[in-house]
Amino acid sequence: MDRNDPAADGRQQPLFSRLCRPEVSRVVLVDLQERLVPVIDGGDSVVSAARFLADAAALFDVPVTVTEQYRRGLGTTVEPLKPFASSPVEKLRFSASAAIPADETRELVVLAGVETHVCVAQTALELLADDCRVLVAGDAVASRRRVAHDTALARLRDLGIEVTTTEAIAFEWCRSAEHARFRDLSALVKARGAESSSGAAGGYSTSC
């Protein structure tokens, strides 16, 4: 029985089974590229959130996959995310689902990136069709136009895809202040807060 399926065995599963568990999670950073991010609404903030998510994933041994759409036209991954892009997957299809390594143990895919209504949405919907549990990090996705982003998130929610925030995901991976990585996670959160209050877009400026 799949404990993450609310309908499994005909009974409502306990709410704790919906928490993000690091051992079954994978993060996918979709197309956060040099020539695309600067035209995205709130692009620097999205990069900051994506970097926080990737840093947290590293703390909890969650693998990170990075994709790049039409690299020749849109450039490579933005500088703040390059530590996670040693082997980025180039693609031409808008969906990134084919770029995600097959691994039945990583049944929860966490999506971040751009654009919400194109590559992120198509990736989420294809993964959902393949019976994956999909979670979109709402503060780490965006589009060029806010209406496109908002409409896409509403549609994804309506179709059963979960939307939450990067910090919520990270603290669910951690679960307890007794976790060996809790202090490291707290340091990431504090650093992110300090950078945001300085007005430096999370310290990860991608503007030309």
C-alpha positions as CSV (number, residue, x, y, z in Angstrom):
1,M,0.0,0.0,0.0
2,D,1.3,3.5,-0.9
3,R,1.2,5.5,2.3
4,N,1.2,8.7,0.3
5,D,-2.0,7.8,-1.5
6,P,-5.0,9.2,0.5
7,A,-7.3,6.6,-1.2
8,A,-5.1,3.6,-0.6
9,D,-6.8,0.7,1.0
10,G,-10.0,2.7,1.0
11,R,-9.1,4.7,4.0
12,Q,-7.9,8.3,4.5
13,Q,-4.2,8.2,5.2
14,P,-2.8,10.1,8.3
15,L,-1.7,13.7,7.6
16,F,1.9,12.9,8.5
17,S,2.2,10.7,5.4
18,R,1.8,13.9,3.3
19,L,4.9,15.5,4.9
20,C,8.0,15.7,2.6
21,R,10.5,13.0,3.5
22,P,14.1,13.5,2.3
23,E,14.7,9.9,1.5
24,V,11.9,9.9,-1.1
25,S,12.4,13.4,-2.5
26,R,14.2,14.8,-5.5
27,V,14.5,18.6,-6.4
28,V,14.4,19.7,-10.0
29,L,15.5,23.2,-10.9
30,V,13.9,24.1,-14.2
31,D,15.6,26.4,-16.7
32,L,16.9,29.1,-14.4
33,Q,19.2,30.5,-17.1
34,E,21.2,33.7,-17.7
35,R,19.1,35.2,-20.5
36,L,15.7,34.1,-19.1
37,V,15.9,35.0,-15.4
38,P,16.3,38.8,-16.0
39,V,13.0,39.0,-17.8
40,I,11.1,37.0,-15.1
41,D,8.8,38.9,-12.7
42,G,10.7,38.7,-9.4
43,G,13.5,36.7,-11.1
44,D,16.2,37.5,-8.4
45,S,13.8,36.4,-5.6
46,V,13.1,33.2,-7.4
47,V,16.8,32.4,-7.8
48,S,17.3,33.2,-4.1
49,A,14.5,30.8,-3.1
50,A,15.8,28.1,-5.5
51,R,19.3,28.4,-4.1
52,F,17.9,28.1,-0.6
53,L,16.0,25.0,-1.6
54,A,19.1,23.4,-3.3
55,D,21.3,24.2,-0.3
56,A,18.7,22.6,2.0
57,A,18.5,19.6,-0.2
58,A,22.2,19.2,0.1
59,L,21.9,19.1,3.9
60,F,19.4,16.3,3.8
61,D,21.0,14.3,0.9
62,V,18.2,15.1,-1.5
63,P,19.4,14.9,-5.1
64,V,19.1,18.0,-7.3
65,T,18.6,17.9,-11.1
66,V,19.2,21.0,-13.1
67,T,17.7,21.5,-16.6
68,E,18.5,24.1,-19.3
69,Q,16.1,25.0,-22.1
70,Y,17.7,25.6,-25.5
71,R,21.1,26.6,-24.0
72,R,22.3,28.3,-27.2
73,G,19.5,30.9,-27.0
74,L,18.9,31.2,-23.3
75,G,22.4,30.7,-21.9
76,T,23.6,28.5,-19.0
77,T,22.3,28.3,-15.5
78,V,22.6,31.5,-13.5
79,E,25.8,31.9,-11.4
80,P,24.2,31.4,-7.9
81,L,23.0,27.9,-9.0
82,K,26.1,26.8,-10.8
83,P,27.3,24.7,-7.8
84,F,24.3,22.4,-8.5
85,A,24.7,22.5,-12.3
86,S,27.9,20.5,-12.9
87,S,25.9,18.2,-15.2
88,P,22.8,20.2,-16.3
89,V,20.4,18.4,-18.7
90,E,19.8,20.4,-21.9
91,K,16.3,20.1,-23.4
92,L,14.2,21.4,-26.2
93,R,10.8,20.0,-24.9
94,F,9.2,22.3,-22.5
95,S,8.6,19.6,-20.0
96,A,11.6,18.5,-17.9
97,S,10.1,15.2,-17.0
98,A,12.3,13.2,-19.4
99,A,15.4,14.8,-17.8
100,I,14.6,13.3,-14.3
101,P,16.6,10.1,-13.6
102,A,14.4,7.1,-13.1
103,D,14.5,6.1,-9.5
104,E,11.4,4.5,-7.9
105,T,12.7,5.4,-4.4
106,R,12.4,9.1,-5.2
107,E,8.6,9.3,-5.6
108,L,8.3,12.9,-4.5
109,V,9.5,15.5,-7.1
110,V,9.9,19.1,-5.9
111,L,9.8,21.6,-8.7
112,A,11.4,25.1,-8.8
113,G,12.2,27.3,-11.8
114,V,10.6,29.1,-14.7
115,E,8.3,29.7,-16.3
116,T,5.5,28.6,-14.1
117,H,2.9,28.4,-16.8
118,V,5.1,26.7,-19.4
119,C,8.0,24.4,-18.4
120,V,7.1,24.0,-14.7
121,A,3.5,23.3,-15.4
122,Q,4.1,20.9,-18.2
123,T,6.7,19.1,-16.1
124,A,4.3,18.8,-13.2
125,L,1.4,17.6,-15.3
126,E,3.5,14.9,-17.0
127,L,4.8,13.7,-13.7
128,L,1.3,13.6,-12.3
129,A,0.2,11.5,-15.2
130,D,3.0,9.1,-14.4
131,D,1.7,8.7,-10.9
132,C,4.4,10.7,-9.2
133,R,3.7,12.9,-6.2
134,V,4.5,16.5,-7.3
135,L,5.1,19.5,-5.1
136,V,5.7,23.0,-6.5
137,A,7.8,25.4,-4.4
138,G,5.6,28.4,-4.9
139,D,8.2,31.0,-3.9
140,A,10.8,29.5,-6.3
141,V,8.7,29.6,-9.5
142,A,7.6,32.5,-11.6
143,S,6.8,33.7,-15.1
144,R,7.4,36.9,-17.1
145,R,3.9,38.0,-16.3
146,R,2.3,37.7,-12.9
147,V,-1.1,36.7,-14.3
148,A,0.4,33.8,-16.1
149,H,2.1,32.6,-12.9
150,D,-1.0,33.0,-10.7
151,T,-3.2,31.3,-13.2
152,A,-0.8,28.4,-13.6
153,L,-0.6,27.8,-9.9
154,A,-4.3,27.9,-9.5
155,R,-4.7,25.4,-12.3
156,L,-2.1,23.0,-10.9
157,R,-3.8,23.1,-7.5
158,D,-7.1,22.3,-9.1
159,L,-5.6,19.3,-10.7
160,G,-4.2,17.9,-7.5
161,I,-0.6,19.3,-7.4
162,E,0.6,20.6,-4.1
163,V,2.0,24.1,-3.7
164,T,4.0,25.2,-0.7
165,T,7.2,27.2,0.1
166,T,10.8,26.3,0.1
167,E,11.1,26.8,3.9
168,A,8.1,24.5,4.6
169,I,9.8,21.8,2.5
170,A,13.1,22.2,4.2
171,F,11.6,22.0,7.7
172,E,9.6,18.9,6.8
173,W,12.8,17.3,5.6
174,C,14.3,18.2,9.0
175,R,11.2,17.4,11.2
176,S,12.8,18.0,14.5
177,A,15.2,20.4,16.3
178,E,17.0,17.2,17.4
179,H,18.0,16.5,13.8
180,A,21.8,16.6,13.3
181,R,21.3,19.1,10.5
182,F,18.9,21.4,12.3
183,R,21.6,24.0,13.2
184,D,22.8,24.0,9.6
185,L,19.3,24.6,8.4
186,S,18.7,27.4,10.9
187,A,21.9,29.0,9.7
188,L,20.6,28.9,6.1
189,V,17.3,30.5,7.2
190,K,19.0,33.2,9.1
191,A,21.4,34.0,6.3
192,R,18.5,34.2,3.8
193,G,16.6,36.5,6.2
194,A,19.6,38.8,6.6
195,E,20.2,39.0,2.8
196,S,16.5,39.7,2.1
197,S,16.4,42.5,4.7
198,S,19.5,44.1,3.0
199,G,17.5,44.4,-0.2
200,A,20.0,42.3,-2.1
201,A,17.4,39.9,-3.6
202,G,18.6,37.1,-1.3
203,G,22.2,38.1,-2.2
204,Y,21.9,36.4,-5.5
205,S,21.6,39.2,-8.1
206,T,21.2,38.0,-11.7
207,S,20.6,41.4,-13.3
208,C,22.8,42.3,-16.2
